[in-house]
């Protein structure tokens, strides 16, 4: 990696933090920390020996397998794919955990490419065709927000109500103080006013304010 020397210089001479080096060199934070730890574990000192080329520096940090093809452990792609469905889990996070267990393993770019290749035949989707004015998809999106009351300055929770017309992707977003039935219905009213009409069908994503699961039988709020 040609940026190893510059990363070491920024760390030892300029005294930048890992995050600052990450932004300066457009590297992942996990890569920066991994390389710094590898340099220290190998007994490296800064500045490096005069005349040491980038190729020699890289070969010293990654001695390889005596010229023989190196077998790098593959992540458990099935497990990775399952974990990626969880909230707040990213491929970068899964790769950092994999690197912690296998320092000699794949770097992030080839790891991401192999995951995309694995995912392509796994994620089989049916193409949905929408028509103008037919459907509006509604839900509360993401985690609660931290909203400051303009009058008191006190923090309070807020939820984003999102309504999207399926054909045009025209989207209405509203901030609600809660997820009650009243807020849910008021969000629809304001969305329809914004769209200037009412769709043939409203498709919610099982919001707590409107849908109950009674013994595995989905029941909609009568309103």
N, C-alpha and C positions, 0 to 999 in steps of 0.2 A: 504494500500500500504506500503510494507516494506521499501521503499526508502524515505518515507516522512521524517523520522528522519535525514537521511543522507543529504537530500536536505536542510533541515533547518540548519544543521550544516555548510554545504558549503556556505550557504547564510549569516548566522549571524557571524560565526567564521572565515571562510576563505575569506569571502567577494567576492565570485565569482559572476559574472553576470549571468543573466538568460540563456544566450547562452552558457556560460562555464559550468553551471550545466547541461544543456541539453546534451552537448557532454560527460560530465563525467559519467552521469547516464543513457545515452541512452534513455532519455525521449523526448517527443515533447516539443517545446518551449511553446506552449499554455498550456500544462499540468503543467509545472513549474510555470508559471505566475499565473495560476488559483489556485494552491495549496498555493502559497505564499500569495495571496490576501485573500484566505479563512482563513488562519492562522491568519493574521492580523485582519480581520473582526471579528473573534471569540474572539479577545482580547488575543491571545497567546503571550507569552514572551519566550525568549530563555535565558538560557536553560530551557527545560520543567521540570516539577516536578520530583524529583528523584523517581525511582521505576515505573514510567509510562511505560507500555509495548507498543510495536508497535500496538497491537490490540486495546488497550485503546486509544492510540493517534488517530488512524484512526476512532474509534467510536466517539470520541469527536469532530473531524472535520466533520464527516458524521453521525449525530445522527440517521438518518433513519426515520422510520415511526412507532415507538413504537412496533417493532416486526412484524408489518403487512407488507405484500408484498407492495413494493413501486412502484407506477405507474410512469414511467418516460416518458416525452413527446417524441413522435417519430418525427424525422424530416419529412418534406414533401418530400418523396423520389422522386416523379415525378418532383418536382421543382429542387431538387438536381441533378437528372439525366440530366435534361435540361441544368442546369448551367454548368455541367461538360463538356459539348461540347464546351464551350467558351474557348477562348485562355487564357492561364496562370491560369486557374481555377483548383485547386487541391482539393481532398477530405479533406486534412488537413485544407485548408483554409475554406471550407464550414463547417467543424466540429467546428473550432474556432469561427465562426460567430454564429453557433447554440449554443455553450456553453455560449457565451456572452448573448444570450437571455434566455437560460435555464441552469443556473449553476448547477442545480440538475439533468441535463439530462444525456444521455449516455456518457461514456468515449469513447476514440477514437477507441480502438480495437473492442468492440462490435458494435460500429457505422459502422466501415468499413466492418465487417462481415455481418451486415444486409443490407448494400448497395450492397455488392456482391450478396447476395441472391435475392435482388430485381432486380438487373441488369440482372441476368442470363436468366430469361424468356423474358426480354424485348429486349435484344440485339440478335435478330435473324439474323444470317448471312448465306449466301449461300457459301459453300465451292467452291473455285476456283481452277481449275486444270491447271497448266502451263506445257509447253513442252520446251525442250532445244532449245535455239535460236529463240523462237517465239516472246517474248515481252520484251521491255525495258521500264521501267517506269521512267519518268523524271519530275523534279520540282525544284523550289527554296525552300529550307528548312528553316523554322524558321524565327526569326527576323533578321534584318540587324546586322552585326558584326561591332565592332569598330576596325578598322585596322590602325596601325601606318605606315606611309610612311617611308621606311628604309632610304631614302635620306634626308628628311627634319624633320622627327619625328612628322609631323602634322597628326592628326587623320582624318580618312575618312571612309566612309561607305563601307561595303563589303557584298556580298551575296554568299551563298553556293549553287552551282549548284550540284544536286545529280542525278545520273543515275544508276538504279539498274536492273540487269537482273532478270526477274520474277521467273525463274526456279531455278537458282543457288544462287540467292541473291548476286552475285558478284556486288560490288558497286564501282562506280567512283565518286569522289568528287572534285570539282574545285572551286576556289575563284574568283568571278567576281566583278569588280568595279561598275557594273550597271546591269540592267535587260533589256537591249536593245535587238533588234533582232540580232544584230551582236554578242553580247555576248552569246545569247542563241544558235545560230547556231554553234559558235566556241566551246561551251561546248559539243555539240553533236559530233563534229568532233574529239575532244580530247578524248571523252569517247569511241568512236568506235575504235580509235587507241589503247586505253588501253585494250579494250576487244579483239582486234585482229580480228574483224569482225563486220558485221552489222546485227541486228535482223530483222526478218520479219516485225515487227510492232513496232512503237514507240508510247507510250501512255503518253501524257502529262496531267497534272492536271490543266488545264485551266490557263496557265501562261499568264501574261499580255502581254508579248512580242509576243505571237503567236496566241492568241485567243481573239476575240471580241464578245460581245453580242449585236447584232443589232436587237432591238425590239424582244428580247427573242429568237433570232435565232443565234445559235453559228456559227461563221465564222472563219475558220483557215487562218493564214497568207499563201499566195501562196507559199512562199519560203519553 
